[in-house]
């Protein structure tokens, strides 16, 4: 199999005041290209810390993190930002859209940072919005869109740079149940087209869409199992 993520003996400590908080305690795991993985765990389990490390938003205290053949565990902030923009598409619970920008302008942002020429930025962003069913909403600002439409804009922005991984943090947390089903159907389609998806969630029903479920407890991997019957299109 083609490994896209290799985590080996990852430790992450935080130092609030004089104490040491061990958020991750020697976590080792691998994720292959085109896997659909859910990372679960209660509050304080380390799942947000693990997501930040996988997403190159932070680096481990100890251990090795290889992302798509890049050693991300030893990069500085600028290098992390570069690898983040190139390799990872983020989808957040709160959408993280800029309110004064149109849907099209929001989707173009990663391409601006990547230095893509303007005409190509526009074409690729239009295509990404068409792919998530928002061809008729490109000029709308976030406050003119429903929650589900805003999350679709977020997904289009995550996809526009053709990243190696889609990293989704509680992507249905602010959505009603029907809209959640629609968004998860969209993730299913993205996975079917060959993308690697990592879903961070505390909701069992959302995790059940993934093909593999990793559960964390007290900063360690408690279980890592194949989901034999993932939910597809709400069933």
C-alpha positions as CSV (number, residue, x, y, z in Angstrom):
1,X,0.0,0.0,0.0
2,X,1.1,3.6,-0.6
3,X,1.6,5.2,2.8
4,X,0.7,8.9,3.0
5,X,1.1,9.3,6.8
6,X,3.6,7.7,9.1
7,X,3.5,8.5,12.8
8,X,6.1,6.8,15.0
9,X,6.3,7.1,18.8
10,X,4.7,10.6,18.8
11,X,4.8,12.4,22.1
12,X,3.3,15.9,22.6
13,X,3.8,17.7,25.9
14,X,2.4,21.1,26.9
15,X,3.9,23.1,29.8
16,X,1.3,25.3,31.4
17,X,3.0,26.9,34.4
18,X,5.3,24.5,36.1
19,X,3.4,21.2,35.3
20,X,3.8,18.9,32.2
21,X,0.7,17.8,30.4
22,X,1.2,14.8,28.2
23,X,-1.4,15.2,25.4
24,X,0.0,12.3,23.3
25,X,1.9,9.4,24.7
26,X,3.9,7.4,22.1
27,X,1.3,7.3,19.3
28,X,2.3,5.2,16.3
29,X,0.0,4.7,13.2
30,X,0.0,4.7,9.4
31,X,-2.6,5.9,7.0
32,X,-2.5,4.9,3.3
33,X,-3.4,6.9,0.2
34,X,-7.2,6.9,-0.4
35,X,-8.1,5.7,3.1
36,X,-11.2,7.1,4.8
37,X,-10.4,7.3,8.5
38,X,-12.2,8.7,11.5
39,X,-10.3,9.7,14.7
40,X,-12.5,9.6,17.8
41,X,-12.2,10.1,21.5
42,X,-13.7,12.0,24.4
43,X,-12.7,15.5,25.4
44,X,-9.1,15.4,26.6
45,X,-8.2,12.2,24.7
46,X,-5.7,13.9,22.5
47,X,-7.7,13.9,19.2
48,X,-7.4,17.6,18.7
49,X,-3.7,17.5,19.4
50,X,-3.3,14.6,16.9
51,X,-5.3,16.5,14.3
52,X,-3.0,19.6,14.8
53,X,0.1,17.5,14.3
54,X,-1.3,15.7,11.2
55,X,-2.4,19.0,9.8
56,X,1.1,20.5,10.4
57,X,-0.4,23.2,12.7
58,X,2.0,21.9,15.4
59,X,5.1,19.7,15.7
60,X,5.7,16.8,18.2
61,X,7.8,17.0,21.3
62,X,9.3,13.7,20.3
63,X,8.8,11.2,17.5
64,X,8.7,11.1,13.7
65,X,6.0,12.3,11.4
66,X,6.4,11.6,7.7
67,X,3.7,13.2,5.5
68,X,3.8,12.2,1.8
69,X,7.6,11.6,2.0
70,X,8.2,14.9,3.9
71,X,9.6,14.8,7.4
72,X,7.2,17.2,9.0
73,X,8.4,16.6,12.6
74,X,11.5,18.9,12.1
75,X,10.1,21.8,10.1
76,X,10.0,25.5,11.2
77,X,6.8,27.6,11.0
78,X,7.3,28.8,7.5
79,X,8.0,25.3,6.2
80,X,5.0,24.0,8.0
81,X,2.8,26.6,6.4
82,X,4.1,25.7,3.0
83,X,3.5,22.0,3.4
84,X,0.1,22.7,4.9
85,X,-1.0,24.7,1.9
86,X,0.3,22.1,-0.5
87,X,-0.6,18.8,1.1
88,X,-3.7,19.4,3.2
89,X,-7.2,20.7,2.7
90,X,-9.0,21.7,5.9
91,X,-12.7,21.6,6.6
92,X,-13.7,23.1,9.9
93,X,-16.8,23.0,12.1
94,X,-17.1,26.8,12.0
95,X,-16.5,27.0,8.2
96,X,-13.8,29.7,8.6
97,X,-15.0,31.7,5.7
98,X,-14.1,35.4,5.3
99,X,-17.4,37.3,5.6
100,X,-16.7,40.1,3.1
101,X,-15.5,37.7,0.4
102,X,-17.8,35.9,-2.1
103,X,-17.9,32.1,-2.2
104,X,-15.6,32.2,-5.2
105,X,-13.1,34.5,-3.5
106,X,-13.0,32.3,-0.4
107,X,-12.3,29.2,-2.4
108,X,-9.5,31.0,-4.3
109,X,-7.5,31.9,-1.1
110,X,-5.3,28.7,-1.0
111,X,-4.4,29.4,-4.6
112,X,-3.4,33.0,-3.8
113,X,-1.0,31.7,-1.1
114,X,0.3,29.2,-3.6
115,X,1.1,31.9,-6.1
116,X,-1.2,30.5,-8.8
117,X,-1.9,33.0,-11.7
118,X,-5.3,34.8,-11.4
119,X,-7.0,33.4,-14.4
120,X,-6.1,29.8,-13.3
121,X,-7.3,30.6,-9.8
122,X,-10.7,31.7,-11.0
123,X,-11.1,28.6,-13.3
124,X,-10.0,26.1,-10.7
125,X,-12.2,27.7,-8.0
126,X,-15.3,27.8,-10.3
127,X,-14.7,24.1,-11.0
128,X,-14.4,23.3,-7.3
129,X,-17.7,25.1,-6.5
130,X,-19.4,23.3,-9.4
131,X,-18.1,20.0,-8.0
132,X,-19.8,20.6,-4.7
133,X,-23.1,21.7,-6.3
134,X,-22.7,25.5,-5.9
135,X,-22.4,26.7,-9.5
136,X,-25.3,29.2,-8.9
137,X,-23.9,30.6,-5.6
138,X,-20.4,31.7,-6.6
139,X,-21.0,35.4,-6.0
140,X,-22.9,35.0,-2.7
141,X,-21.2,36.0,0.5
142,X,-21.3,33.6,3.5
143,X,-24.2,35.4,5.2
144,X,-26.3,34.8,2.1
145,X,-25.7,31.1,2.3
146,X,-27.2,28.4,4.5
147,X,-25.0,26.4,6.9
148,X,-24.9,23.5,4.5
149,X,-23.9,25.7,1.6
150,X,-21.2,27.4,3.7
151,X,-19.8,24.0,4.5
152,X,-19.8,23.1,0.8
153,X,-17.8,26.3,0.1
154,X,-15.4,25.1,2.8
155,X,-15.1,21.7,1.1
156,X,-14.5,23.3,-2.3
157,X,-11.7,25.5,-0.7
158,X,-10.2,22.3,0.8
159,X,-10.2,20.6,-2.6
160,X,-9.0,23.5,-4.8
161,X,-5.3,22.9,-4.3
162,X,-5.6,19.1,-5.1
163,X,-4.2,18.3,-1.6
164,X,-2.9,14.8,-0.6
165,X,-5.3,14.8,2.4
166,X,-8.7,16.3,3.4
167,X,-8.6,16.9,7.1
168,X,-12.1,17.5,8.5
169,X,-12.6,18.7,12.1
170,X,-16.2,18.1,13.3
171,X,-17.4,19.0,9.8
172,X,-21.1,18.6,10.7
173,X,-20.9,20.1,14.2
174,X,-22.9,23.2,13.3
175,X,-25.4,21.5,10.9
176,X,-28.8,19.9,11.3
177,X,-29.2,16.2,10.8
178,X,-30.5,16.4,7.2
179,X,-27.7,18.8,6.1
180,X,-25.2,16.6,7.9
181,X,-26.3,13.6,5.8
182,X,-25.8,15.7,2.6
183,X,-22.3,16.8,3.6
184,X,-21.3,13.2,4.5
185,X,-22.6,12.1,1.1
186,X,-20.3,14.7,-0.4
187,X,-17.3,13.3,1.6
188,X,-18.2,9.8,0.3
189,X,-18.1,11.1,-3.3
190,X,-14.8,12.9,-2.7
191,X,-13.3,9.6,-1.3
192,X,-14.7,7.6,-4.2
193,X,-12.8,9.9,-6.6
194,X,-9.5,9.0,-4.9
195,X,-9.0,11.4,-2.0
196,X,-7.6,10.5,1.4
197,X,-10.0,11.7,4.1
198,X,-9.3,12.0,7.9
199,X,-12.3,12.9,9.9
200,X,-12.0,14.1,13.5
201,X,-15.3,13.7,15.4
202,X,-16.8,12.9,18.7
203,X,-20.1,11.8,17.0
204,X,-20.4,8.0,16.6
205,X,-22.9,8.4,13.7
206,X,-20.5,10.6,11.8
207,X,-17.5,8.3,12.5
208,X,-19.5,5.3,11.1
209,X,-19.2,6.8,7.6
210,X,-15.5,6.1,7.6
211,X,-13.9,2.8,6.6
212,X,-11.5,2.8,9.5
213,X,-12.0,4.1,13.1
214,X,-9.2,5.0,15.4
215,X,-10.2,5.7,19.0
216,X,-7.9,7.6,21.4
217,X,-8.0,7.6,25.2
218,X,-5.7,9.5,27.5
219,X,-3.3,10.3,24.7
220,X,-2.9,6.8,23.4
221,X,-4.5,4.7,20.6
222,X,-7.1,2.6,22.4
223,X,-8.3,0.8,19.3
224,X,-7.9,0.9,15.5
225,X,-10.4,-1.2,13.6
226,X,-11.8,-1.6,10.0
227,X,-15.4,-0.5,9.7
228,X,-17.0,-3.4,7.8
229,X,-20.3,-1.6,7.1
230,X,-19.7,2.1,6.6
231,X,-22.8,4.3,6.2
232,X,-23.3,5.5,2.6
233,X,-25.8,8.2,1.8
234,X,-27.4,8.0,5.2
235,X,-27.9,4.2,5.1
